[in-house]
């Protein structure tokens, strides 16, 4: 029997509470620029690489990357640390194509099935997270959005396709006890807030018709911060909080200390968590943090402060009995528990390009917002002076300007340069690039792994 919600807890078939704690498998079946080092959004990157080396050879590389990125050794490591859950972000494009909507691509499930089964054999639950939907559900790269417009909420056709996909997925996994549940839409960004609530009503009914038993993990609007959109409490549902610490971002200040004018210390972290989980506590539903985690800089003094942020957050979650999923498991150096060896094939070839991206602040996740300040500062002043009342959704004028200039214009201009680095490589060299992400070829972030294992060991695990 699958896990189910009982009051403020998730429980096993025998009624024993289960606190899901683990990692997000970011950058795998939903690729992200800062995780594997490319610029812009996934589909634009894949198109550029296919144009550079041909579709067949591009598929050779990407399929091998999916195989190497997560395997037996990865599941064993997470089990050794004491984790019991992996949140698995997926992009709809694996299962359906824009030119043949509503037609399911069966072989697109092969890697998802493989990893769910692999994790189950290690006693680890999976939460399937639809991270990118047709039209994009939010305004940023991680929903595979090449623009700043979340068109998913503007077109009923896009919504129909997601309902259909979830009917298929719910039917597929309805009898799998190691699937903890379904996270149908990651970080919705419905700017008007009028569509997301009725859409959830429709989606929940459709999923429940296909699978009445699995838990639903539902994100609030505005990147899982606004739960006022829920017009009713659905049965067997966890309402998911995301809880990134302000001082943990790349542009974060000292900890404790000020970040962009706001004081951040442990007390502020706890107040923020309590504010972000008011809905869950008022409704008596389980507390689960679907994403959180600081960014690391490579500066030992700064990174020790980032570890303290994480340590404090984990202790706060322990005190509140909250489950969690740390973002993210593996990447090229920003947050992951493991990263490809800097002397290995991938970073040896792409390292200088990744450094150029960092110099330009091309990735939103990892930018200090101060790169190329001599060029961009006059633009920010112009916007502030000429449009003082402009407050675009979701995060305001300063972030929006950076998104449009750095993370769309500059990022997209970098795509040909990234794709060109694949040219002239043999098949064996392409496979070696992909295999750089296998755990056996990675360097582990020891202090982070020790911190997590210590917390899980000290607080107990089921």
C-alpha positions in Angstrom: 0.0 0.0 0.0 1.2 3.5 -0.8 1.9 6.3 1.7 -1.1 8.4 2.6 -1.9 11.5 4.6 -3.2 11.2 8.1 -3.7 14.6 9.8 -0.3 16.4 9.9 1.7 13.3 8.9 2.4 11.0 6.0 2.0 7.5 7.2 2.8 4.0 6.0 0.3 1.2 5.6 0.7 0.2 9.3 0.1 3.8 10.4 3.7 4.6 11.2 4.6 8.2 10.4 7.0 8.7 7.6 9.0 11.9 7.3 10.2 12.2 3.7 13.7 13.7 3.6 16.0 13.7 0.7 17.1 15.5 -2.4 15.8 16.8 -5.7 17.2 15.2 -8.8 17.5 18.5 -10.7 19.2 18.7 -14.1 18.3 15.1 -15.0 15.0 14.7 -16.8 14.5 18.5 -16.6 17.8 20.0 -17.4 18.8 23.4 -16.0 21.5 25.8 -17.1 23.4 26.1 -13.9 23.3 22.4 -13.2 25.1 21.1 -16.3 26.7 24.3 -17.6 24.8 25.3 -20.7 23.1 28.8 -21.2 19.4 29.7 -21.5 16.7 27.0 -21.4 16.8 23.3 -22.1 14.9 23.0 -25.4 16.8 25.9 -26.9 20.1 24.3 -25.9 19.1 20.9 -27.2 18.1 22.5 -30.6 21.5 24.3 -30.7 23.4 21.1 -30.0 21.4 19.1 -32.6 22.1 21.8 -35.2 25.8 21.6 -34.4 26.3 17.8 -34.5 23.1 16.4 -35.9 20.1 15.0 -34.2 21.3 11.4 -33.9 24.6 12.3 -32.3 22.9 14.8 -30.0 20.5 12.0 -28.9 23.5 9.7 -28.3 25.0 12.3 -25.9 21.7 13.2 -24.1 20.6 9.6 -23.6 24.0 8.6 -22.2 23.8 11.7 -19.9 20.5 10.4 -18.5 22.0 7.0 -18.0 25.2 8.2 -16.3 23.7 11.1 -14.2 21.9 8.7 -11.9 22.5 5.0 -11.3 23.1 2.3 -8.7 26.0 4.1 -7.0 23.9 7.3 -6.6 21.0 5.5 -5.0 23.4 3.6 -2.7 25.0 6.9 -1.6 21.7 8.5 -0.8 20.7 5.5 1.2 24.0 5.5 3.1 23.4 9.2 4.0 20.1 8.2 5.4 17.7 9.7 2.9 14.3 8.1 2.1 13.0 10.3 -0.7 14.0 11.7 -4.1 11.9 14.4 -5.8 12.3 13.8 -9.5 11.8 16.8 -11.8 10.7 15.9 -15.3 10.1 17.9 -18.5 6.9 17.1 -20.4 8.9 16.9 -23.6 10.1 13.4 -22.7 6.5 12.2 -22.9 4.8 14.3 -25.5 5.9 16.6 -28.3 4.6 20.0 -29.4 4.1 18.9 -33.0 2.0 15.8 -31.9 0.2 17.0 -28.7 -1.7 14.4 -26.6 0.2 11.5 -28.2 2.2 9.8 -25.5 5.8 8.8 -26.2 6.2 5.5 -24.4 10.0 5.2 -24.6 10.2 8.6 -22.8 9.3 6.8 -19.6 12.3 4.3 -19.7 14.7 6.4 -17.6 12.0 7.5 -15.1 10.9 3.9 -14.6 14.5 2.8 -14.2 15.3 5.3 -11.5 12.0 4.8 -9.6 12.6 1.1 -9.5 16.3 1.6 -8.5 15.4 3.9 -5.7 12.7 1.5 -4.4 15.2 -1.3 -4.2 17.2 1.0 -1.8 14.1 1.8 0.3 13.8 5.3 -1.2 10.5 6.8 -2.2 10.1 9.0 -5.4 8.0 12.1 -5.8 7.3 12.7 -9.5 7.5 16.5 -10.1 6.4 17.9 -13.5 8.9 20.8 -13.6 8.2 22.0 -17.1 4.8 22.0 -18.8 3.6 23.1 -22.3 3.7 26.9 -22.6 5.7 27.1 -19.3 3.9 27.6 -15.9 6.3 30.3 -14.6 8.5 33.0 -15.9 11.9 31.4 -15.7 14.4 29.0 -17.3 13.6 26.0 -15.0 10.2 25.6 -16.7 12.0 25.4 -20.0 10.7 28.9 -20.8 12.7 30.9 -23.4 10.7 34.0 -22.5 9.4 35.8 -19.4 5.8 35.0 -20.1 4.0 32.0 -18.5 1.8 31.1 -21.4 0.4 27.9 -19.8 -2.2 30.0 -17.9 -3.3 31.8 -21.1 -4.1 28.8 -23.2 -6.7 26.1 -22.3 -5.0 23.7 -24.8 -1.8 23.7 -22.8 -3.8 22.9 -19.6 -5.7 20.1 -21.4 -2.3 18.4 -22.3 -1.1 18.5 -18.7 -4.3 17.0 -17.4 -4.0 14.2 -20.0 -0.4 13.6 -19.2 -1.1 13.3 -15.5 -4.0 10.9 -16.2 -1.5 8.7 -18.1 1.2 9.0 -15.4 -1.3 8.3 -12.5 -2.5 5.2 -14.3 1.0 4.1 -14.9 2.2 4.4 -11.3 -1.0 3.7 -9.4 0.2 0.4 -8.1 3.8 1.4 -7.4 4.3 1.6 -3.5 7.7 3.3 -3.9 6.1 6.3 -5.6 5.2 8.5 -2.7 3.1 10.7 -4.9 2.7 13.3 -7.6 3.9 16.9 -7.7 1.8 18.0 -10.7 3.1 21.5 -11.3 6.3 22.9 -10.0 6.3 26.6 -8.8 3.2 28.0 -10.7 3.5 31.6 -11.7 -0.1 32.6 -12.6 0.3 36.4 -12.5 -3.4 37.1 -12.1 -4.0 34.2 -9.7 -7.3 33.5 -11.4 -6.5 30.4 -13.4 -4.4 28.2 -11.1 -7.1 27.5 -8.5 -9.7 26.2 -11.0 -7.0 24.3 -12.9 -6.0 22.5 -9.7 -9.7 21.6 -9.1 -9.8 20.1 -12.5 -6.5 18.3 -12.3 -7.1 16.8 -8.9 -10.4 15.2 -10.1 -8.7 13.8 -13.2 -5.7 12.3 -11.2 -8.0 10.9 -8.6 -10.1 9.2 -11.2 -7.0 7.4 -12.5 -5.3 6.8 -9.1 -7.4 7.3 -6.0 -4.6 6.4 -3.6 -1.3 8.3 -4.2 -0.6 11.5 -2.3 -0.7 14.8 -4.2 2.0 17.3 -3.5 0.6 20.7 -4.6 2.7 23.8 -4.9 1.1 27.2 -4.1 1.1 30.0 -6.7 3.9 32.5 -7.1 6.6 29.8 -6.9 4.9 27.9 -4.1 4.6 30.9 -1.7 0.8 31.8 -2.1 -1.7 29.2 -0.9 -4.7 31.5 -1.1 -5.5 30.0 -4.5 -6.7 26.8 -3.0 -10.5 27.0 -2.8 -10.9 23.7 -1.0 -8.8 21.2 0.9 -8.2 18.1 -1.2 -8.0 14.8 0.6 -4.7 13.0 0.8 -2.8 16.1 -0.2 0.4 17.8 1.0 0.7 21.5 0.2 4.3 22.1 -0.6 6.4 24.9 0.7 9.6 26.2 -0.9 12.0 27.8 1.5 15.1 29.3 0.0 17.0 31.5 2.5 17.8 35.0 1.3 21.3 34.9 2.6 21.9 31.6 0.8 21.6 33.0 -2.7 24.6 33.8 -4.8 24.0 37.5 -4.1 23.5 36.7 -0.4 25.4 38.7 2.3 27.1 37.4 5.4 25.3 35.1 7.8 24.2 36.4 10.2 24.1 39.8 8.5 22.4 41.9 5.9 21.4 40.8 2.4 20.0 43.5 0.2 19.0 45.6 3.2 17.4 42.7 5.2 18.9 41.2 8.3 19.1 37.4 8.1 19.9 35.2 11.1 18.5 32.0 12.5 15.5 33.7 14.1 14.7 35.3 10.7 15.0 31.9 9.0 12.5 30.5 11.4 10.1 33.4 11.1 10.3 33.1 7.3 9.6 29.3 7.5 6.6 29.9 9.8 5.2 32.6 7.5 5.6 30.3 4.5 3.8 27.4 6.2 0.8 29.3 7.8 -1.6 27.6 5.5 -0.3 24.1 6.2 -0.5 24.7 10.0 -3.9 26.3 9.9 -5.3 23.5 7.8 -3.6 20.7 9.8 -1.8 19.2 6.8 1.7 17.8 6.6 4.7 20.1 6.4 7.0 19.3 3.5 9.7 21.7 2.1 9.9 20.7 -1.6 12.9 22.9 -2.3 15.5 24.7 -0.3 19.3 24.9 0.0 22.1 27.5 -0.2 24.5 28.2 -3.1 28.2 27.6 -2.5 30.9 29.9 -3.7 34.2 28.1 -3.5 35.3 30.6 -0.8 35.8 28.5 2.4 34.8 31.3 4.8 31.6 32.1 2.8 30.7 28.4 2.3 31.0 27.8 6.1 28.4 30.4 6.6 26.2 28.7 3.9 26.6 25.3 5.7 25.5 27.1 8.9 22.4 28.3 7.1 21.6 24.8 6.0 22.4 23.5 9.5 20.0 26.0 11.0 17.2 25.3 8.5 17.5 21.5 9.1 17.2 22.1 12.9 14.1 24.3 12.3 12.5 21.6 10.2 13.3 19.0 12.9 11.6 21.2 15.5 8.5 21.5 13.4 8.5 17.9 12.2 8.8 19.0 8.5 10.0 16.8 5.7 12.3 18.2 3.1 13.9 17.8 -0.3 17.3 19.6 -0.7 18.0 21.3 -4.0 19.9 19.7 -5.7 21.8 16.4 -5.8 24.4 16.8 -8.6 25.6 19.8 -10.6 28.8 21.5 -11.9 29.6 23.1 -8.6 27.0 25.5 -7.3 24.9 23.3 -4.9 25.3 19.6 -5.5 26.4 16.8 -3.2 28.6 15.7 -6.2 30.1 17.5 -9.1 32.1 16.3 -12.2 35.8 16.1 -11.6 37.3 19.5 -12.7 40.0 17.5 -14.5 37.5 15.3 -16.2 36.4 15.5 -19.9 33.3 17.6 -19.3 34.7 20.4 -17.2 38.0 20.4 -19.0 36.1 21.2 -22.2 33.3 23.4 -20.9 35.0 24.9 -17.8 36.1 28.1 -19.6 32.7 28.6 -21.1 31.1 28.1 -17.7 33.5 30.8 -16.3 32.4 33.1 -19.1 28.8 32.6 -18.1 29.6 33.4 -14.5 31.5 36.6 -15.6 28.4 37.7 -17.5 25.9 36.6 -14.8 24.1 34.7 -17.6 22.4 32.2 -15.2 19.8 33.6 -12.8 20.7 30.8 -10.3 24.3 31.8 -9.5 24.3 35.4 -10.5 25.3 38.0 -7.9 23.3 40.6 -9.8 26.4 42.7 -10.0 28.3 41.2 -13.0 29.1 43.7 -15.8 27.8 46.5 -13.4 29.6 49.2 -15.4 27.3 48.3 -18.4 24.1 47.4 -16.7 24.0 49.9 -13.8 23.0 52.8 -16.1 20.1 50.7 -17.4 18.9 49.9 -13.9 19.1 53.6 -13.0 17.2 54.5 -16.2 14.4 52.0 -15.3 14.3 53.3 -11.7 14.1 56.9 -12.8 11.7 56.7 -15.8 9.4 53.9 -14.5 9.4 54.3 -10.7 5.9 52.6 -10.4 6.8 49.6 -12.5 6.5 46.5 -10.4 6.3 43.4 -12.7 5.3 40.0 -11.5 6.8 38.0 -9.8 9.7 39.8 -8.2 9.8 43.4 -9.3 11.7 45.7 -11.6 15.3 45.0 -10.6 14.9 41.2 -11.1 12.8 41.6 -14.2 15.4 43.8 -15.9 18.2 41.3 -15.1 16.0 38.5 -16.4 15.4 40.2 -19.7 19.0 41.3 -20.3 21.2 38.7 -18.6 19.1 35.6 -18.4 17.3 35.8 -21.8 19.2 38.1 -24.2 22.8 37.3 -23.1 22.0 33.7 -22.3 20.5 33.1 -25.7 23.4 34.8 -27.4 25.7 32.3 -25.7 23.9 29.3 -27.2 25.9 29.0 -30.4 29.2 29.2 -28.5 28.1 26.3 -26.2 26.9 24.1 -29.0 30.1 24.7 -31.0 32.1 23.0 -28.2 30.4 19.7 -29.3 31.7 19.9 -32.8 34.6 17.8 -33.9 34.2 15.2 -31.2 34.0 11.5 -31.9 31.1 9.3 -30.5 33.5 8.0 -27.9 34.4 11.6 -26.8 30.7 12.5 -26.6 30.0 9.5 -24.4 33.0 10.5 -22.2 31.5 13.9 -21.7 28.2 12.4 -20.6 30.0 9.9 -18.4 31.7 12.8 -16.5 28.4 13.0 -14.5 28.6 9.4 -13.3 29.2 9.3 -9.6 32.5 7.4 -10.1 33.8 10.3 -12.1 32.6 13.0 -9.7 34.0 14.8 -6.7 31.8 14.6 -3.6 31.2 17.7 -1.5 32.3 16.1 1.8 31.2 18.8 4.3 27.7 18.8 2.8 27.4 15.1 2.8 28.6 14.9 6.4 26.3 17.6 7.5 23.3 15.9 6.0 24.2 12.4 7.3 24.8 13.9 10.7 21.4 15.5 10.8 19.6 12.4 9.5 21.4 10.1 11.9 20.8 12.4 14.9 17.1 13.0 14.2 16.2 9.5 13.2 14.9 8.2 9.9 12.2 5.9 8.7 
